Amino acid sequence: MKYAYAYVLDTMADWELGFVMAELNSGQYFKNRGSCIPVKMVGVSKRPITTKGGMTILPDLTVDEIKSETSAILLLPGADHWHDPEHAAVVEKAKQLLDAGGKVAAICGATIALANSGLLDDRQHTSNSLEYLSLFCPTYKGAACYKDEKVVVDGNLITTSAAGGLLLAREVIALLDLFKNETLEAWYNYFNTGDSKYFYIMMETLQERDSSS
């Protein structure tokens, strides 16, 4: 069984991982009907954390319990406390996963943690802005690899800005090859525009899957 590991910490921007966690955990639009990638909440400890939206989350496991062989992807949300030393362990875990061919997706403030660790020095990436990384990451040396784009995929690493929750989900789904291409395109267009025609297109892309199961 493969899991999506979502790191949770106090003040995390809970909405940033909303789209991707819902789709991975439900599997509702997966090309393989009946499958899913369960989301496990990971904390620095198993104490409850409080999100920026006021939700309480109880971690399922701690960082040291993440195994590369069971990791589909590690999801890193934005938060106000990424500078706290206690979060260094999950950044090191991200390095280990990438070195072993694993997948990592980081949004907003999580890119600060990766930049401070040197992980972005030689990987193409984005964030809230280049100025944002330069301001908050005194040891950052990755400016030459920075892309002024909404989302950047470099191999198995996905990065995006605070406004990129939907884009993050799209790229995670694509990287893990979970939807048919036409399903993913319609799914993204529907949630990006709100135009109901894309919802019906998406449903049509699932008819062949559902009729053959």
C-alpha positions, 0 to 999 in steps of 0.5 A, a space after each residue: 500500500 502506498 500513502 500520501 504523507 501530509 505534514 501538519 504543523 501549527 498554523 498550517 494553511 489547511 486550504 492549500 492541500 484541500 484539493 489534492 488530499 480530497 482527490 488522493 484519499 477518495 480516488 473518485 476520479 481515478 482511472 482505476 476505479 475503486 483505488 485510492 491513495 490514503 492520506 496519512 497526517 504526519 507530525 513532528 510528534 503525535 500531539 494535536 496541531 491547530 491549523 490557520 483555519 482553526 481545525 485540530 488535526 491529530 497526526 497519524 504518525 511521526 516523521 521517522 515513521 515515513 518509509 520510502 517504499 510506502 510513500 507515494 508523495 510527501 505533501 508540505 503545506 505553507 505555515 508560519 512556523 517553518 523556521 522552527 528547528 523542530 521541522 528540520 526532520 521533515 526537510 531531511 526526510 524530503 531530501 532522502 525521498 528525493 534522493 531515493 526517487 520519491 516524490 515531494 510537493 511543497 507550497 508557499 511557506 514550505 518552499 522557505 524550508 526547502 530553500 533554507 536547507 539548500 534543497 532548491 539550490 540546484 533544482 528548478 522551482 518557484 515560490 511566492 516570489 524570488 524576493 520572498 525566498 531571498 528575504 526569508 532564506 539568508 543561505 539561499 543560493 538557488 536564484 538561477 534555478 528560480 522560475 517566475 511561474 505559477 507551478 514548477 515541476 523538476 523531476 519528482 519535486 513540485 513547488 508552487 506559491 500560496 495561490 497554487 493549491 489547485 495547480 499543486 493538486 493537478 501536478 501531483 495527480 499528473 505525476 502519480 498518473 492517477 487520472 486519464 489525461 482528459 479527465 484531469 484536463 476537465 477536472 482542472 478546468 472545472 475547478 479553475 473556471 467554475 463552468 459546469 460544462 467541464 464537469 459534464 465533460 469530466 463525467 463523460 471521460 469516466 463513462 468508459 471506466 465505469 462501464 468496464 468495471 
